Amino acid sequence: MGVFVFLPLVLPLTAWPIARLAEQHLHPRTATRLLTAVAAVMALCSTVCLALVMVVGTAQLPGNPLPDGWSDPEVRAAVPYDEVVGKAAIPALCAVVAASARALWRHGRVRRRAHRALVGLPGTGVAVLPDDVPYAYALPGGRRDRVVVSTALLDRLEPAERRALFAHERAHLAARHHRFLLAVRLAALANPFLRPLRTAVAYTAERWADEAAARAVGNRRAVATAIGKAALVSRGTPVATLAGLAAPGPVPRRVAALLGPAPAVRTWPSLFTSVGLAAWAAAAGTAVSAMSSANAAVTMFLILRAATPL
């Protein structure tokens, strides 16, 4: 197994160039899907390898419930610097599991509280709340997906801008953007090197909804104006885990992109471009990460099986 067990822990660094370039050169839909897939696979691989290293560290602890053969020198020799990294992997993996569980619990709690706040309102696809705080967000799940918007925000928008607002939030719901956002959030918790991908997906998901809204209303300037106004008067969504028109982030870049031509739809960038090279580097890093974690898992399984008395 050797040093290959550590590769998935650092290979997310190969995805840093595409995290930035995808925002600028890829269609938002392609960028969101690509970056989420890379982040999810790399996070899974690094977690698997961290668990494998933890087995060696746990087997060295006195009184552990693991078979005695798992702490044999032959088993520990499979992991370089087993005395240090084996024991260090125990709190690291516990921290990953605890942080991921907390994030999932908070995500579920926020959605439940948001749905409870709408109890008693008509079961339409749009819920307008009488509130002096301007906000709008997409609320998935429950009996049906809904767009939640406050009267304070609607009062500040023109009719065309309101249509852009509703089209934007419906695009979030139709494309299930909350799943992409949750996936990259968990990936960044599993491996901190994946945080740039989380930031990039938060932006490209909003840009994806921007472009969908522009197609729906047929007026890119109206969508840009709605985003600008909402950003000026809104504090974002009252629930940070849900997508919204005025989500925190580089709003000026979103407005500038909408004032320009629509981005070209490409399934995969050309190799002879900077974004193409970055995409292939990220793909190669993801493939090597998957192979390294699979190799480490199979090797560790065979070693532990040989060390376990029948």
PASEBA-1860 file (N, C-alpha, C; in nm, 3 decimals):
! residues 310
1> MGVFVFLP> 0.083/-0.119/0.000/0.000/0.000/0.000/0.087/0.125/0.000 ~ 0.181/0.134/0.091/0.282/0.240/0.089/0.224/0.380/0.090 ~ 0.296/0.471/0.025/0.255/0.611/0.025/0.129/0.635/-0.057 ~ 0.086/0.536/-0.137/-0.034/0.554/-0.218/-0.157/0.579/-0.133 ~ -0.153/0.533/-0.009/-0.268/0.554/0.079/-0.285/0.701/0.112 ~ -0.178/0.780/0.100/-0.186/0.922/0.132/-0.223/1.009/0.012 ~ -0.213/0.956/-0.110/-0.238/1.036/-0.229/-0.378/1.098/-0.233 ~ -0.484/1.022/-0.205/-0.617/1.083/-0.209/-0.636/1.199/-0.111
9> LVLPLTAW> -0.550/1.208/-0.011/-0.563/1.318/0.085/-0.513/1.449/0.028 ~ -0.422/1.443/-0.070/-0.363/1.566/-0.126/-0.397/1.588/-0.273 ~ -0.451/1.488/-0.340/-0.483/1.504/-0.482/-0.591/1.608/-0.510 ~ -0.677/1.644/-0.415/-0.770/1.756/-0.443/-0.701/1.885/-0.485 ~ -0.571/1.897/-0.456/-0.498/2.016/-0.501/-0.498/2.027/-0.654 ~ -0.509/1.912/-0.723/-0.510/1.915/-0.870/-0.637/1.978/-0.925 ~ -0.740/1.992/-0.842/-0.867/2.048/-0.889/-0.876/2.198/-0.866 ~ -0.777/2.257/-0.801/-0.784/2.401/-0.774/-0.788/2.485/-0.901
17> PIARLAEQ> -0.706/2.455/-1.005/-0.714/2.538/-1.126/-0.851/2.536/-1.192 ~ -0.914/2.418/-1.201/-1.044/2.410/-1.268/-1.152/2.477/-1.184 ~ -1.134/2.484/-1.053/-1.233/2.550/-0.969/-1.248/2.697/-1.007 ~ -1.138/2.760/-1.042/-1.142/2.901/-1.082/-1.176/2.918/-1.230 ~ -1.114/2.838/-1.314/-1.133/2.855/-1.458/-1.274/2.815/-1.502 ~ -1.334/2.718/-1.435/-1.468/2.675/-1.473/-1.569/2.787/-1.456 ~ -1.551/2.870/-1.353/-1.641/2.984/-1.333/-1.638/3.080/-1.451 ~ -1.522/3.093/-1.513/-1.503/3.194/-1.616/-1.530/3.144/-1.757
25> HLHPRTAT> -1.504/3.016/-1.783/-1.502/2.969/-1.921/-1.603/2.859/-1.953 ~ -1.660/2.793/-1.856/-1.755/2.686/-1.883/-1.898/2.735/-1.863 ~ -1.990/2.670/-1.932/-2.131/2.699/-1.906/-2.161/2.665/-1.760 ~ -2.239/2.748/-1.691/-2.262/2.723/-1.548/-2.316/2.584/-1.517 ~ -2.400/2.530/-1.604/-2.453/2.396/-1.580/-2.341/2.292/-1.586 ~ -2.256/2.302/-1.688/-2.144/2.210/-1.701/-2.047/2.224/-1.584 ~ -2.017/2.347/-1.546/-1.923/2.372/-1.437/-1.976/2.316/-1.305 ~ -2.104/2.337/-1.278/-2.162/2.287/-1.152/-2.155/2.135/-1.145
33> RLLTAVAA> -2.193/2.070/-1.251/-2.192/1.924/-1.252/-2.051/1.868/-1.243 ~ -1.959/1.928/-1.319/-1.820/1.881/-1.320/-1.756/1.897/-1.183 ~ -1.766/2.016/-1.126/-1.701/2.043/-0.998/-1.762/1.961/-0.885 ~ -1.892/1.942/-0.889/-1.957/1.861/-0.784/-1.913/1.715/-0.794 ~ -1.905/1.662/-0.916/-1.862/1.523/-0.933/-1.719/1.504/-0.885 ~ -1.630/1.597/-0.923/-1.490/1.588/-0.880/-1.480/1.595/-0.729 ~ -1.552/1.689/-0.668/-1.546/1.705/-0.522/-1.599/1.582/-0.451 ~ -1.710/1.527/-0.498/-1.771/1.411/-0.432/-1.679/1.289/-0.438
41> VMALCSTV> -1.622/1.262/-0.555/-1.536/1.145/-0.570/-1.409/1.161/-0.486 ~ -1.348/1.278/-0.492/-1.225/1.299/-0.416/-1.249/1.294/-0.266 ~ -1.363/1.347/-0.222/-1.394/1.343/-0.079/-1.416/1.198/-0.033 ~ -1.485/1.120/-0.114/-1.508/0.980/-0.079/-1.376/0.904/-0.072 ~ -1.289/0.926/-0.170/-1.161/0.855/-0.173/-1.073/0.893/-0.053 ~ -1.067/1.020/-0.020/-0.983/1.062/0.093/-1.038/1.009/0.224 ~ -1.171/1.001/0.236/-1.231/0.947/0.359/-1.203/0.799/0.372 ~ -1.209/0.726/0.260/-1.179/0.582/0.263/-1.036/0.559/0.309
49> CLALVMVV> -0.942/0.635/0.253/-0.802/0.616/0.291/-0.777/0.659/0.436 ~ -0.844/0.760/0.480/-0.831/0.802/0.620/-0.883/0.692/0.712 ~ -0.990/0.625/0.672/-1.042/0.515/0.752/-0.946/0.397/0.755 ~ -0.881/0.370/0.641/-0.786/0.260/0.637/-0.667/0.287/0.729 ~ -0.617/0.411/0.727/-0.506/0.446/0.815/-0.551/0.439/0.961 ~ -0.675/0.475/0.987/-0.727/0.472/1.124/-0.731/0.330/1.179 ~ -0.756/0.233/1.092/-0.760/0.093/1.138/-0.627/0.055/1.201 ~ -0.518/0.097/1.138/-0.386/0.066/1.192/-0.366/0.135/1.327
57> GTAQLPGN> -0.407/0.261/1.337/-0.391/0.332/1.462/-0.479/0.277/1.572 ~ -0.602/0.239/1.539/-0.693/0.184/1.639/-0.646/0.050/1.689 ~ -0.589/-0.030/1.601/-0.543/-0.163/1.641/-0.427/-0.157/1.740 ~ -0.359/-0.042/1.746/-0.247/-0.029/1.839/-0.293/0.013/1.979 ~ -0.417/0.056/1.993/-0.465/0.103/2.123/-0.494/-0.016/2.214 ~ -0.453/-0.010/2.340/-0.483/-0.119/2.432/-0.632/-0.129/2.460 ~ -0.681/-0.251/2.463/-0.821/-0.273/2.493/-0.915/-0.253/2.377 ~ -0.862/-0.235/2.255/-0.950/-0.216/2.141/-1.020/-0.347/2.106
65> PLPDGWSD> -1.138/-0.339/2.045/-1.213/-0.461/2.014/-1.169/-0.532/1.886 ~ -1.068/-0.480/1.819/-1.023/-0.540/1.693/-0.941/-0.666/1.720 ~ -0.935/-0.756/1.622/-0.853/-0.877/1.639/-0.707/-0.842/1.666 ~ -0.642/-0.921/1.750/-0.503/-0.893/1.787/-0.410/-0.893/1.666 ~ -0.440/-0.975/1.567/-0.354/-0.983/1.450/-0.347/-0.855/1.371 ~ -0.446/-0.765/1.388/-0.448/-0.640/1.313/-0.341/-0.542/1.361 ~ -0.283/-0.569/1.476/-0.175/-0.481/1.526/-0.038/-0.542/1.506 ~ -0.029/-0.650/1.430/0.100/-0.713/1.403/0.191/-0.618/1.324
73> PEVRAAVP> 0.321/-0.633/1.338/0.413/-0.547/1.263/0.392/-0.553/1.113 ~ 0.353/-0.671/1.061/0.332/-0.684/0.917/0.216/-0.595/0.870 ~ 0.115/-0.582/0.954/0.001/-0.497/0.918/0.042/-0.350/0.926 ~ 0.109/-0.312/1.032/0.149/-0.172/1.049/0.249/-0.130/0.942 ~ 0.327/-0.226/0.891/0.426/-0.192/0.788/0.360/-0.148/0.658 ~ 0.232/-0.180/0.642/0.163/-0.140/0.519/0.140/0.010/0.513 ~ 0.146/0.077/0.629/0.124/0.222/0.636/0.253/0.289/0.680 ~ 0.312/0.374/0.596/0.435/0.444/0.637/0.409/0.531/0.761
81> YDEVVGKA> 0.507/0.536/0.849/0.497/0.616/0.971/0.371/0.581/1.050 ~ 0.347/0.451/1.063/0.222/0.405/1.125/0.206/0.455/1.268 ~ 0.314/0.470/1.341/0.303/0.512/1.480/0.241/0.651/1.493 ~ 0.270/0.738/1.396/0.220/0.875/1.403/0.087/0.890/1.329 ~ 0.086/0.855/1.200/-0.033/0.881/1.118/-0.148/0.789/1.157 ~ -0.116/0.669/1.204/-0.223/0.578/1.244/-0.306/0.635/1.357 ~ -0.239/0.688/1.458/-0.311/0.745/1.572/-0.369/0.883/1.539 ~ -0.300/0.959/1.454/-0.352/1.090/1.416/-0.479/1.078/1.331
89> AIPALCAV> -0.491/0.966/1.260/-0.609/0.948/1.175/-0.736/0.926/1.257 ~ -0.723/0.882/1.381/-0.841/0.855/1.463/-0.919/0.983/1.492 ~ -0.857/1.085/1.552/-0.935/1.209/1.574/-0.973/1.279/1.444 ~ -0.889/1.264/1.339/-0.921/1.330/1.212/-1.049/1.272/1.153 ~ -1.061/1.139/1.151/-1.181/1.079/1.095/-1.302/1.106/1.184 ~ -1.283/1.105/1.314/-1.394/1.139/1.405/-1.443/1.281/1.381 ~ -1.350/1.373/1.354/-1.388/1.511/1.326/-1.466/1.522/1.195 ~ -1.425/1.445/1.093/-1.495/1.446/0.965/-1.638/1.394/0.982
97> VAASARAL> -1.650/1.282/1.052/-1.783/1.223/1.073/-1.872/1.316/1.153 ~ -1.818/1.375/1.258/-1.897/1.465/1.343/-1.941/1.590/1.265 ~ -1.848/1.648/1.188/-1.881/1.769/1.112/-1.985/1.739/1.004 ~ -1.972/1.626/0.937/-2.068/1.589/0.833/-2.206/1.562/0.892 ~ -2.209/1.492/1.004/-2.337/1.464/1.069/-2.403/1.594/1.115 ~ -2.324/1.685/1.169/-2.378/1.814/1.213/-2.433/1.895/1.095 ~ -2.361/1.892/0.982/-2.407/1.965/0.864/-2.538/1.907/0.811 ~ -2.549/1.775/0.808/-2.673/1.712/0.762/-2.788/1.743/0.856
105> WRHGRVRR> -2.761/1.739/0.986/-2.866/1.768/1.084/-2.913/1.913/1.071 ~ -2.820/2.005/1.057/-2.857/2.146/1.043/-2.935/2.170/0.914 ~ -2.893/2.103/0.806/-2.962/2.118/0.679/-3.107/2.070/0.692 ~ -3.124/1.952/0.753/-3.260/1.901/0.772/-3.342/1.989/0.864 ~ -3.281/2.040/0.970/-3.353/2.125/1.064/-3.398/2.254/0.998 ~ -3.311/2.315/0.918/-3.346/2.439/0.849/-3.464/2.418/0.755 ~ -3.462/2.310/0.681/-3.571/2.283/0.588/-3.702/2.256/0.662 ~ -3.694/2.182/0.772/-3.816/2.155/0.849/-3.874/2.283/0.907
113> RAHRALVG> -3.788/2.369/0.961/-3.835/2.495/1.018/-3.894/2.585/0.910 ~ -3.831/2.584/0.792/-3.883/2.667/0.684/-4.020/2.618/0.639 ~ -4.039/2.488/0.632/-4.170/2.433/0.594/-4.274/2.460/0.702 ~ -4.235/2.450/0.828/-4.331/2.477/0.936/-4.377/2.623/0.934 ~ -4.288/2.713/0.891/-4.324/2.855/0.885/-4.430/2.882/0.779 ~ -4.449/2.791/0.686/-4.547/2.810/0.578/-4.678/2.739/0.605 ~ -4.689/2.672/0.721/-4.813/2.602/0.755/-4.927/2.704/0.765 ~ -5.037/2.670/0.701/-5.153/2.759/0.702/-5.165/2.845/0.580
121> LPGTGVAV> -5.057/2.856/0.502/-5.062/2.934/0.379/-5.116/2.849/0.265 ~ -5.172/2.908/0.161/-5.220/2.830/0.046/-5.108/2.744/-0.011 ~ -5.142/2.624/-0.054/-5.041/2.529/-0.103/-5.001/2.555/-0.246 ~ -4.974/2.678/-0.280/-4.931/2.714/-0.415/-4.780/2.703/-0.427 ~ -4.731/2.718/-0.550/-4.587/2.708/-0.572/-4.509/2.828/-0.525 ~ -4.579/2.937/-0.495/-4.515/3.059/-0.446/-4.579/3.098/-0.313 ~ -4.495/3.120/-0.212/-4.543/3.164/-0.082/-4.492/3.304/-0.057 ~ -4.584/3.399/-0.047/-4.549/3.539/-0.022/-4.571/3.567/0.127
129> LPDDVPYA> -4.465/3.605/0.195/-4.472/3.630/0.339/-4.472/3.780/0.367 ~ -4.565/3.826/0.450/-4.564/3.969/0.487/-4.451/3.998/0.584 ~ -4.341/4.048/0.531/-4.222/4.069/0.613/-4.153/4.197/0.567 ~ -4.101/4.273/0.663/-4.031/4.397/0.631/-3.888/4.371/0.584 ~ -3.840/4.247/0.596/-3.705/4.211/0.554/-3.710/4.156/0.412 ~ -3.635/4.215/0.317/-3.640/4.164/0.179/-3.560/4.035/0.164 ~ -3.621/3.932/0.110/-3.551/3.807/0.081/-3.636/3.723/-0.014 ~ -3.571/3.626/-0.074/-3.637/3.526/-0.159/-3.548/3.404/-0.164
137> YALPGGRR> -3.607/3.287/-0.158/-3.528/3.165/-0.168/-3.614/3.050/-0.217 ~ -3.546/2.947/-0.265/-3.611/2.826/-0.313/-3.614/2.723/-0.202 ~ -3.732/2.669/-0.174/-3.750/2.573/-0.065/-3.794/2.439/-0.123 ~ -3.702/2.343/-0.133/-3.738/2.212/-0.189/-3.801/2.122/-0.083 ~ -3.864/2.014/-0.129/-3.915/1.914/-0.036/-4.053/1.945/0.014 ~ -4.095/1.866/0.116/-4.230/1.880/0.166/-4.329/1.821/0.067 ~ -4.452/1.871/0.070/-4.552/1.823/-0.025/-4.520/1.868/-0.167 ~ -4.458/1.984/-0.180/-4.420/2.035/-0.312/-4.309/2.137/-0.294
145> DRVVVSTA> -4.232/2.156/-0.400/-4.130/2.261/-0.399/-4.198/2.397/-0.403 ~ -4.138/2.494/-0.332/-4.201/2.625/-0.326/-4.096/2.735/-0.335 ~ -4.139/2.848/-0.387/-4.059/2.970/-0.389/-4.113/3.059/-0.277 ~ -4.025/3.101/-0.187/-4.064/3.186/-0.074/-4.006/3.325/-0.096 ~ -4.091/3.424/-0.088/-4.048/3.562/-0.111/-4.122/3.654/-0.015 ~ -4.055/3.756/0.030/-4.118/3.852/0.121/-4.180/3.967/0.043 ~ -4.282/4.028/0.103/-4.346/4.142/0.039/-4.249/4.260/0.028 ~ -4.156/4.270/0.121/-4.060/4.380/0.117/-3.975/4.376/-0.009
153> LLDRLEPA> -3.939/4.255/-0.054/-3.859/4.245/-0.177/-3.945/4.268/-0.300 ~ -4.065/4.212/-0.301/-4.153/4.232/-0.417/-4.185/4.379/-0.439 ~ -4.201/4.453/-0.331/-4.234/4.594/-0.343/-4.121/4.674/-0.408 ~ -4.001/4.623/-0.405/-3.886/4.695/-0.459/-3.855/4.658/-0.604 ~ -3.931/4.565/-0.661/-3.904/4.518/-0.797/-4.016/4.557/-0.892 ~ -3.977/4.583/-1.017/-4.074/4.608/-1.122/-4.134/4.474/-1.169 ~ -4.248/4.478/-1.241/-4.312/4.353/-1.286/-4.217/4.260/-1.361 ~ -4.137/4.313/-1.453/-4.044/4.228/-1.528/-3.938/4.168/-1.437
161> ERRALFAH> -3.896/4.244/-1.337/-3.796/4.196/-1.242/-3.855/4.090/-1.149 ~ -3.983/4.102/-1.119/-4.049/3.998/-1.038/-4.055/3.867/-1.115 ~ -4.086/3.877/-1.244/-4.087/3.755/-1.325/-3.949/3.691/-1.329 ~ -3.847/3.773/-1.337/-3.709/3.721/-1.335/-3.679/3.655/-1.201 ~ -3.726/3.717/-1.093/-3.705/3.660/-0.960/-3.766/3.521/-0.949 ~ -3.892/3.507/-0.989/-3.959/3.378/-0.978/-3.897/3.275/-1.072 ~ -3.856/3.318/-1.191/-3.791/3.224/-1.283/-3.659/3.175/-1.227 ~ -3.585/3.264/-1.162/-3.457/3.226/-1.101/-3.478/3.121/-0.993
169> ERAHLAAR> -3.572/3.145/-0.903/-3.594/3.051/-0.793/-3.650/2.918/-0.844 ~ -3.735/2.923/-0.944/-3.788/2.798/-1.001/-3.677/2.718/-1.069 ~ -3.580/2.788/-1.126/-3.466/2.719/-1.187/-3.386/2.645/-1.080 ~ -3.369/2.705/-0.963/-3.302/2.636/-0.853/-3.375/2.506/-0.819 ~ -3.506/2.513/-0.813/-3.585/2.396/-0.774/-3.583/2.290/-0.884 ~ -3.598/2.332/-1.009/-3.604/2.237/-1.121/-3.474/2.160/-1.136 ~ -3.361/2.227/-1.117/-3.230/2.162/-1.133/-3.180/2.099/-1.004 ~ -3.256/2.108/-0.895/-3.219/2.049/-0.766/-3.082/2.100/-0.720
177> HHRFLLAV> -3.064/2.231/-0.726/-2.935/2.289/-0.689/-2.899/2.265/-0.543 ~ -2.998/2.247/-0.458/-2.966/2.224/-0.317/-2.886/2.096/-0.298 ~ -2.904/2.000/-0.387/-2.828/1.875/-0.377/-2.681/1.898/-0.413 ~ -2.656/1.977/-0.515/-2.518/2.009/-0.551/-2.450/2.085/-0.437 ~ -2.521/2.181/-0.381/-2.463/2.262/-0.274/-2.434/2.179/-0.150 ~ -2.524/2.088/-0.118/-2.502/2.002/-0.001/-2.387/1.906/-0.026 ~ -2.376/1.853/-0.148/-2.269/1.758/-0.179/-2.132/1.823/-0.165 ~ -2.115/1.944/-0.219/-1.984/2.008/-0.211/-1.956/2.057/-0.069
185> RLAALANP> -2.061/2.087/0.005/-2.041/2.127/0.144/-1.987/2.010/0.226 ~ -2.045/1.892/0.206/-1.996/1.774/0.277/-1.856/1.736/0.230 ~ -1.830/1.753/0.100/-1.696/1.722/0.047/-1.591/1.811/0.110 ~ -1.621/1.939/0.125/-1.525/2.031/0.186/-1.502/1.999/0.333 ~ -1.603/1.945/0.400/-1.584/1.903/0.539/-1.498/1.778/0.547 ~ -1.512/1.690/0.448/-1.433/1.567/0.447/-1.287/1.595/0.416 ~ -1.261/1.694/0.330/-1.123/1.729/0.293/-1.115/1.879/0.273 ~ -1.047/1.952/0.360/-1.040/2.098/0.348/-0.981/2.147/0.215
193> FLRPLRTA> -0.903/2.063/0.147/-0.848/2.104/0.019/-0.956/2.122/-0.088 ~ -1.077/2.077/-0.060/-1.186/2.088/-0.156/-1.271/2.214/-0.135 ~ -1.231/2.300/-0.044/-1.309/2.421/-0.019/-1.319/2.514/-0.141 ~ -1.213/2.529/-0.221/-1.230/2.612/-0.342/-1.339/2.561/-0.435 ~ -1.359/2.431/-0.440/-1.465/2.376/-0.525/-1.602/2.409/-0.468 ~ -1.613/2.410/-0.335/-1.741/2.448/-0.274/-1.776/2.592/-0.308 ~ -1.678/2.682/-0.298/-1.701/2.822/-0.331/-1.739/2.839/-0.477 ~ -1.671/2.764/-0.565/-1.699/2.774/-0.708/-1.839/2.724/-0.741
201> VAYTAERW> -1.881/2.613/-0.681/-2.014/2.559/-0.709/-2.123/2.652/-0.657 ~ -2.100/2.716/-0.543/-2.197/2.813/-0.493/-2.221/2.924/-0.595 ~ -2.115/2.964/-0.665/-2.127/3.067/-0.767/-2.189/3.013/-0.896 ~ -2.140/2.898/-0.945/-2.190/2.847/-1.073/-2.335/2.802/-1.064 ~ -2.380/2.758/-0.947/-2.521/2.722/-0.932/-2.609/2.846/-0.946 ~ -2.564/2.959/-0.890/-2.639/3.083/-0.906/-2.637/3.129/-1.051 ~ -2.522/3.114/-1.116/-2.513/3.153/-1.258/-2.601/3.062/-1.344 ~ -2.609/2.935/-1.309/-2.697/2.842/-1.381/-2.842/2.891/-1.372
209> ADEAAARA> -2.885/2.928/-1.252/-3.021/2.979/-1.235/-3.040/3.113/-1.305 ~ -2.935/3.196/-1.306/-2.944/3.324/-1.378/-2.972/3.301/-1.526 ~ -2.897/3.211/-1.587/-2.914/3.187/-1.730/-3.049/3.123/-1.761 ~ -3.095/3.033/-1.672/-3.227/2.972/-1.692/-3.336/3.078/-1.682 ~ -3.321/3.171/-1.588/-3.419/3.279/-1.575/-3.417/3.370/-1.697 ~ -3.298/3.399/-1.749/-3.287/3.484/-1.867/-3.356/3.421/-1.987 ~ -3.343/3.290/-2.003/-3.412/3.221/-2.112/-3.563/3.222/-2.090 ~ -3.605/3.206/-1.965/-3.749/3.198/-1.935/-3.820/3.330/-1.961
217> VGNRRAVA> -3.758/3.440/-1.921/-3.825/3.571/-1.937/-3.786/3.639/-2.067 ~ -3.679/3.592/-2.131/-3.637/3.650/-2.257/-3.578/3.789/-2.245 ~ -3.525/3.821/-2.128/-3.470/3.955/-2.106/-3.356/3.945/-2.006 ~ -3.234/3.942/-2.057/-3.118/3.927/-1.970/-3.099/4.049/-1.880 ~ -3.130/4.166/-1.932/-3.112/4.288/-1.853/-3.208/4.291/-1.734 ~ -3.330/4.241/-1.752/-3.425/4.239/-1.641/-3.376/4.149/-1.529 ~ -3.317/4.036/-1.566/-3.262/3.946/-1.464/-3.145/4.012/-1.393 ~ -3.059/4.077/-1.469/-2.944/4.145/-1.408/-2.989/4.255/-1.314
225> TAIGKAAL> -3.091/4.331/-1.354/-3.142/4.439/-1.269/-3.204/4.383/-1.143 ~ -3.279/4.273/-1.155/-3.341/4.212/-1.037/-3.236/4.163/-0.939 ~ -3.129/4.104/-0.990/-3.021/4.056/-0.903/-2.955/4.174/-0.833 ~ -2.927/4.280/-0.907/-2.862/4.396/-0.849/-2.947/4.462/-0.741 ~ -3.076/4.479/-0.769/-3.164/4.539/-0.669/-3.175/4.452/-0.546 ~ -3.194/4.321/-0.567/-3.209/4.230/-0.453/-3.083/4.228/-0.368 ~ -2.968/4.235/-0.433/-2.842/4.233/-0.358/-2.825/4.360/-0.275 ~ -2.875/4.473/-0.327/-2.860/4.599/-0.255/-2.950/4.608/-0.131
233> VSRGTPVA> -3.069/4.550/-0.141/-3.165/4.565/-0.030/-3.174/4.442/0.058 ~ -3.123/4.328/0.009/-3.141/4.203/0.082/-3.016/4.166/0.159 ~ -3.036/4.089/0.263/-2.925/4.034/0.340/-2.899/3.889/0.302 ~ -2.948/3.850/0.186/-2.939/3.709/0.148/-3.062/3.636/0.197 ~ -3.055/3.505/0.203/-3.168/3.428/0.252/-3.160/3.416/0.403 ~ -3.275/3.409/0.472/-3.271/3.391/0.616/-3.225/3.252/0.657 ~ -3.215/3.162/0.561/-3.166/3.027/0.589/-3.048/3.001/0.496 ~ -2.929/2.993/0.552/-2.807/2.995/0.470/-2.790/2.873/0.382
241> TLAGLAAP> -2.858/2.761/0.413/-2.837/2.640/0.335/-2.925/2.634/0.210 ~ -3.010/2.735/0.188/-3.100/2.735/0.074/-3.054/2.838/-0.028 ~ -3.077/2.809/-0.156/-3.034/2.897/-0.263/-3.132/3.013/-0.279 ~ -3.080/3.129/-0.315/-3.166/3.245/-0.332/-3.111/3.340/-0.436 ~ -3.198/3.433/-0.481/-3.158/3.527/-0.586/-3.041/3.614/-0.541 ~ -3.046/3.662/-0.418/-2.942/3.751/-0.367/-2.847/3.677/-0.275 ~ -2.809/3.557/-0.314/-2.718/3.477/-0.232/-2.584/3.550/-0.220 ~ -2.516/3.533/-0.107/-2.385/3.598/-0.091/-2.289/3.552/-0.199
249> GPVPRRVA> -2.206/3.640/-0.245/-2.109/3.602/-0.347/-2.080/3.718/-0.440 ~ -2.010/3.689/-0.549/-1.969/3.796/-0.642/-2.086/3.841/-0.730 ~ -2.180/3.916/-0.673/-2.296/3.964/-0.747/-2.255/4.048/-0.869 ~ -2.155/4.139/-0.858/-2.116/4.216/-0.977/-2.075/4.127/-1.095 ~ -2.010/4.015/-1.068/-1.973/3.923/-1.176/-2.095/3.861/-1.239 ~ -2.195/3.829/-1.159/-2.318/3.771/-1.213/-2.390/3.873/-1.301 ~ -2.397/3.997/-1.255/-2.464/4.102/-1.332/-2.388/4.127/-1.463 ~ -2.256/4.132/-1.455/-2.176/4.155/-1.576/-2.194/4.042/-1.677
257> ALLGPAPA> -2.203/3.919/-1.628/-2.222/3.805/-1.718/-2.357/3.812/-1.787 ~ -2.460/3.858/-1.715/-2.593/3.868/-1.775/-2.602/3.982/-1.875 ~ -2.523/4.086/-1.857/-2.524/4.197/-1.952/-2.447/4.165/-2.080 ~ -2.374/4.054/-2.077/-2.304/4.007/-2.197/-2.383/3.900/-2.267 ~ -2.325/3.838/-2.370/-2.395/3.731/-2.442/-2.408/3.606/-2.360 ~ -2.504/3.523/-2.395/-2.525/3.396/-2.325/-2.405/3.305/-2.346 ~ -2.362/3.231/-2.244/-2.245/3.143/-2.259/-2.275/3.027/-2.351 ~ -2.173/2.984/-2.422/-2.187/2.870/-2.512/-2.199/2.741/-2.432
265> VRTWPSLF> -2.284/2.653/-2.479/-2.305/2.525/-2.411/-2.205/2.424/-2.466 ~ -2.119/2.376/-2.379/-2.020/2.274/-2.416/-2.027/2.161/-2.315 ~ -2.020/2.039/-2.366/-2.019/1.925/-2.276/-1.881/1.905/-2.214 ~ -1.775/1.939/-2.288/-1.639/1.924/-2.237/-1.549/2.022/-2.310 ~ -1.465/2.095/-2.238/-1.380/2.196/-2.304/-1.270/2.132/-2.387 ~ -1.223/2.208/-2.486/-1.115/2.161/-2.571/-0.986/2.146/-2.489 ~ -0.908/2.046/-2.524/-0.782/2.022/-2.453/-0.684/2.136/-2.474 ~ -0.695/2.206/-2.587/-0.596/2.308/-2.621/-0.636/2.446/-2.568
273> TSVGLAAW> -0.692/2.448/-2.449/-0.726/2.572/-2.380/-0.685/2.557/-2.234 ~ -0.675/2.669/-2.166/-0.637/2.664/-2.024/-0.742/2.589/-1.943 ~ -0.869/2.614/-1.970/-0.973/2.544/-1.894/-0.976/2.396/-1.929 ~ -0.943/2.364/-2.055/-0.938/2.223/-2.095/-0.827/2.149/-2.024 ~ -0.708/2.211/-2.019/-0.597/2.149/-1.948/-0.629/2.131/-1.800 ~ -0.693/2.234/-1.740/-0.730/2.225/-1.599/-0.833/2.116/-1.576 ~ -0.929/2.104/-1.668/-1.031/2.001/-1.654/-0.971/1.861/-1.664 ~ -0.879/1.842/-1.759/-0.815/1.711/-1.771/-0.725/1.682/-1.652
281> AAAAGTAV> -0.661/1.784/-1.597/-0.578/1.764/-1.478/-0.666/1.722/-1.360 ~ -0.781/1.787/-1.345/-0.873/1.749/-1.237/-0.926/1.607/-1.259 ~ -0.957/1.575/-1.385/-1.007/1.440/-1.415/-0.900/1.335/-1.385 ~ -0.775/1.368/-1.422/-0.665/1.274/-1.394/-0.644/1.260/-1.244 ~ -0.648/1.372/-1.172/-0.634/1.364/-1.027/-0.744/1.283/-0.963 ~ -0.866/1.297/-1.014/-0.979/1.220/-0.961/-0.961/1.072/-0.989 ~ -0.916/1.039/-1.112/-0.894/0.899/-1.147/-0.783/0.836/-1.063 ~ -0.673/0.910/-1.046/-0.564/0.858/-0.963/-0.609/0.842/-0.818
289> SAMSSANA> -0.688/0.936/-0.769/-0.741/0.926/-0.633/-0.827/0.802/-0.618 ~ -0.914/0.777/-0.716/-1.001/0.659/-0.709/-0.919/0.529/-0.714 ~ -0.820/0.525/-0.803/-0.738/0.405/-0.813/-0.654/0.383/-0.688 ~ -0.600/0.491/-0.632/-0.518/0.479/-0.511/-0.600/0.430/-0.394 ~ -0.720/0.485/-0.377/-0.804/0.441/-0.265/-0.851/0.298/-0.284 ~ -0.882/0.260/-0.409/-0.923/0.122/-0.435/-0.808/0.026/-0.410 ~ -0.689/0.065/-0.455/-0.571/-0.020/-0.432/-0.543/-0.034/-0.283 ~ -0.552/0.077/-0.209/-0.526/0.072/-0.065/-0.630/-0.012/0.006
297> AVTMFLIL> -0.758/0.001/-0.036/-0.864/-0.076/0.029/-0.846/-0.226/0.006 ~ -0.816/-0.263/-0.120/-0.798/-0.406/-0.151/-0.675/-0.461/-0.079 ~ -0.566/-0.384/-0.080/-0.444/-0.429/-0.014/-0.465/-0.447/0.136 ~ -0.530/-0.349/0.199/-0.555/-0.359/0.342/-0.648/-0.476/0.374 ~ -0.748/-0.498/0.289/-0.838/-0.611/0.312/-0.764/-0.744/0.308 ~ -0.674/-0.757/0.209/-0.599/-0.882/0.198/-0.503/-0.900/0.316 ~ -0.440/-0.789/0.359/-0.348/-0.797/0.472/-0.422/-0.833/0.602 ~ -0.533/-0.768/0.626/-0.610/-0.794/0.746/-0.670/-0.933/0.745
305> RAATPL> -0.709/-0.979/0.627/-0.764/-1.114/0.616/-0.657/-1.218/0.647 ~ -0.533/-1.193/0.601/-0.425/-1.285/0.629/-0.384/-1.282/0.776 ~ -0.400/-1.163/0.838/-0.358/-1.148/0.979/-0.465/-1.192/1.078 ~ -0.586/-1.213/1.031/-0.696/-1.251/1.121/-0.701/-1.402/1.134 ~ -0.690/-1.455/1.255/-0.695/-1.600/1.274/-0.836/-1.652/1.244 ~ -0.841/-1.767/1.183/-0.970/-1.829/1.151/-1.035/-1.888/1.276
END
